[in-house]
């Protein structure tokens, strides 16, 4: 069962939903408004049953963006990742994990 849900509306990347619950994981879903559906992206084990969840973005001076997810329950866990890496992973998922590279001699 879910205990916490966080909806992130972000036109610059993609709309997403974070969930946490009794299974002690945080799950990331891609939100598709056109189809009004959720698509599973990934999940990460954490050390608490998250009853509250919050998210923010941090812009580094070099231009990279980190997303930080805080999950609270019996304890507190922080998850942090580079948003560009997330976008690349989602592009691979949508391409059925097909990676095409170009090589120039």
N, C-alpha and C positions, 0 to 999 in steps of 0.2 A: 504494500500500500504506500502511496505517496504521502509525504508529510510536508513538503515545501515545493513551490513552483515559482520560477522567476522568468518573466517574459522580457526579452530584449528586442526592441524595435530598432533596427539599424539599417538604413537605406544604403550606407556606404559599403557594407559587407553583405550580410543577409540577416533576416529575422530569425531568432532562435529562442528556444525554451530550455532552461535548465531545470531538472527535477531531482529530488532526493527523497529517500524514504527509509523504511525499515531494513532494506537490504544493504544498507551502509555503502551505497554508491551514489555518485552524481552522474546523471545521464544528460547528454546534450542532444537536442532534437532540432532539426531545421524546420522552420515554420513556412508553409506555402499558403499565402493568402488567396491566391487564385483558385486553388483546389480545396482550400480550407482543410489542410491536412498537415500532419507531422511526419517527418522522416528521420529515423534513427541515424545518428552520426557516430557517437562513441559513448562509452561510460568508463568511469574511473572509480576504483574502490577507495573509500575514505574510512576513517576510524570512528565515526559517530553516526547515529541515526539522525540525519539532518531534519530538524523541525523548523528551521528558518534558513533562508538562503538569500544572499545578496550578491550583486555583481557590479564591477566598475571597470573602466579602462584607464590605463596609464600611458601617456605619450612620452617616450624616451627622447632625449635631445637629438639622437641620430635618426629620428623619424619612425622607428618601430613602435608598434602599439602592442601592449600587453593587456590581456583581459585577466582580471583577478576575480575569483569566485570564493566567497566566504560562506561556510556552512556551519551552522551551530546546532547543537543538540546537547548531549551529555558532555561534550567537549567542543572545541572549535577546530576546523580544518580550513586551510587556505590552498586553493589551486591557482596556478598562474601559468599562462602560456602565451606564446607569440601569436597574434591574430593572423599574421601572414601565413604561418604554418598551418593554421586551421583552414584558411581559405584554400591552400594548396591541397590539403587532404580531402576537402569536400569536392574539389574539382576532380580529383582522382576517383572518388566514389561515384560521381555522376558520369564519369567516362568509363565506368565498369572496371576500374583499376587499370586502364590502358594508358600507358605512359609512352608518348612519342617524343623522341629527342632528335635534334638536328645536329649534324656534324659537318663542319666546313673545313675543307683542306686548305 
